[in-house]
Amino acid sequence: MGEKIKCGVIGAGWWATYAHIPALLADPRAELVALQKNDVEQARRVAADFGVPFPCTSVEELLAISGLQAVVVSSSPNLHYEHAAAALQNGKHVLIEKPMTLTTREAQALLDLANARQLQFLISCPWHYTSHAAAAQRLVCDGALGKLRMISMLMTNPVSHLLRGQSAVPTHGVPYMHPRGATYSDPKIAGGGQVYTQVSHAAAYLSFLTGMRASDVFARFHNDGAALDIYDAIDLELQDGTVATIASTGATSANLRTYEVRVFGTEGILYLDLWRGTMEFFGMDGSERRYPDLSPEEIYPHQAPARNLIDAITDPVRNQSPAWLGVAAMEVIEAACISARTRQNVETSVLREKAQ
């Protein structure tokens, strides 16, 4: 094995300490040398608890560490652009948390910067790393479904308490620390509610499966008395004319998570339930295939994005969640927010032109 890849984590909060930091510490190809938190005592405590040599309170301090090659940006959404831009400008490979940024313009600027510097740039979406995701992507790309005509997505996850700022209880596993409430409930920090927090997953998965971006977006939100959106209904048209819907809410039972994806083509239909780990293919000729169910550990591989950062640096073709998917998701998010506000259809080409 060659020299280890030196990594740092910007924003060592709830999700970083739950997913990214443990993943990098467990990867024999990586050496986690630094982490950043604004508060000096918290930075020192987290670094000591995880055995990370350099606790930093500023991004500049972390990026100045000799030999640093890769950075995970896991700060609050309003800081993603600033922190990722600094890392990329300093020649670091970057894994960025979703939502990628607050605007399409920021997301595209980061992607352009990464491309210009020939750096690996990934968007953190764990569902891109399951065996079902890889198989579904192959079926679509190889034409097993024929020509795509319609896609429907229903995504629920019990996060409305975070969106409303009522509680900071996390939604996954046993956390090292709890999330900060404002990260999800303050519009200036979060950008938006369900559409930024959860639709960012679904919109990226849509492009992951199809290789396409949305061309038109029409949306309606319901805030249910909150400052941010809680219920989202989004109609889309993809670049080839395929129609799609994304329905999503954070207001669901703690025992009921739903992530259903239905892909309808001229030659077949694909059914996935990502939270249950099931996948089926139905051919128009009457053939059926059920794929092996995923184990509970495989359903949401939360450590996979950080591991794939190391994969991609070692071999760029192994980048399974390239950042252009985050840009495509931001186009959907921003267009949906504009549509919900203006009650009009929004062409994403307008956003792309503004991003140039």
ABEGO torsion letter per residue (X at the ends): XBBBBBBBBBGBBAAAAAAAAAAAAABAABBBABBBBABAAAAAAAAAAAGBABBBABAAAAAABBGBABBBBABBAAAAAAAAAAAAAAGBBBBBBOBABABAAAAAAAAAAAAAAGBBBBBBBAAAABAAAAAAAAAAAAGAAEBBABBBBBBBBBAAAAAAGABABBABEBBABBBBAAAAABAAAAGBBAAAAAAAAAAAAAAAAAGBBBABBBBBBBAGGBABBABBBBBBBBAAGBBBBBBBBABBBAABBBBBBBBBBAABBBBBBAAAGBBBBBBAAGBBBBBBBBBAAAABBAAAAAAAAAAAAABAAABABBAAAAAAAAAAAAAAAAAAAAGBBBBAAAAAAAAX
